Amino acid sequence: MQNLTLTWQSAGGAAVALYGGAYAASRVRRAPLSALLREAGTLLALFALWQLVGHLSLMSAEHALDRASWIHRTELAVGLPDEASWQAAVTSCPAVVKAANYYYAAMHFTVMIAVLLWVFVRHRARYAWVRNTVVITTAICLAVQFIPVAPPRMLPQEGFVDVAAEYGQSVYGGTVGGMVKVAQLSAMPSVHVAWCVLAAVAVIKVSRSPLRWLVVLHPVVTVAVVVVTANHFWADGLVAVVILLFAYAVQAGYGRWRGRRAAVRPDAAVADARAGEHVTTGR
């Protein structure tokens, strides 16, 4: 599978160009176009940062496999299903495996971009909430990913298979000089899981259509896909959901804080008016 993902340099350059376009549109009083270009630039800038973090780490990559093995052992110790057994159940069905690889590679960005565009165009008042959730969640995930953790597919001794590489569908490009690229050692947490749950929640919260509940299929399929392709552990997804819940809590807390400020503001305005009256009348 050809990797069509932008590099961090090209994504960053595109973000700068979009910001420039947004500024130019604002100067000629094209506010809707300016807003659209600015939001697209923000998302591309975030993507560029994500790509850059994939090539950096705060800790040595030498123990990334050890961390992955520890996660797997811990999951089994607490009674979670063995991801290797889930993968083994589908490896005899090439069509299913290939479809899972495509879903992993393509639907991650496609669904998120579609949801953001839909909210921006059809439900502008709710867009900031969705966009801010994406930014907060992804930023925290990026911070955690500075600690390298290998994906399950790099643990063949524990029964996992890199099915994307076997079918020529890998989007990670293998190794360099026999060494694993650092970009592949960002399995914890799973941004795939964070984004698919975020997209589903956004659609359910914003839409009023009874069909909106069908979007729940996206996170269900995504979780199954990241497991059977051996790209993530259960723990990767669980940590991602916890981060997403934290992002919602941050936004809710900020909303309450703004509400309290708005409630206090009228009193402050009355006090200022009275103070001005005293100054004017000399009382």
Stockholm file with secondary structure:
# STOCKHOLM 1.0

chainA/1-283         MQNLTLTWQSAGGAAVALYGGAYAASRVRRAPLSALLREAGTLLALFALWQLVGHLSLMSAEHALDRASWIHRTELAVGLPDEASWQAAVTSCPAVVKAANYYYAAMHFTVMIAVLLWVFVRHRARYAWVRNTVVITTAICLAVQFIPVAPPRMLPQEGFVDVAAEYGQSVYGGTVGGMVKVAQLSAMPSVHVAWCVLAAVAVIKVSRSPLRWLVVLHPVVTVAVVVVTANHFWADGLVAVVILLFAYAVQAGYGRWRGRRAAVRPDAAVADARAGEHVTTGR
#=GR chainA/1-283 SS CCCCCCCHHHHHHHHHHHHHHHHHHHHTTCHHHHHHHHHHHHHHHHHHHHHHHTTCCSSCGGGHHHHHHHHHHHHHHTTCCCHHHHHHTTTTCHHHHHHHHHHHHHHHHHHHHHHHHHHHHHCHHHHHHHHHHHHHHHHHHHHHTTSCBCCGGGCGGGTCCCHHHHTTCCSSCCEETTEECGGGCBCSSCHHHHHHHHHHHHHHHHCCCGGGGGGGHHHHHHHHHHHHTTSCCHHHHHHHHHHHHHHHHHHHHHHHHHHHHHHHHHHHHHHHHHHHHHHHHTC
#=GC SS_cons         CCCCCCCHHHHHHHHHHHHHHHHHHHHTTCHHHHHHHHHHHHHHHHHHHHHHHTTCCSSCGGGHHHHHHHHHHHHHHTTCCCHHHHHHTTTTCHHHHHHHHHHHHHHHHHHHHHHHHHHHHHCHHHHHHHHHHHHHHHHHHHHHTTSCBCCGGGCGGGTCCCHHHHTTCCSSCCEETTEECGGGCBCSSCHHHHHHHHHHHHHHHHCCCGGGGGGGHHHHHHHHHHHHTTSCCHHHHHHHHHHHHHHHHHHHHHHHHHHHHHHHHHHHHHHHHHHHHHHHHTC
//
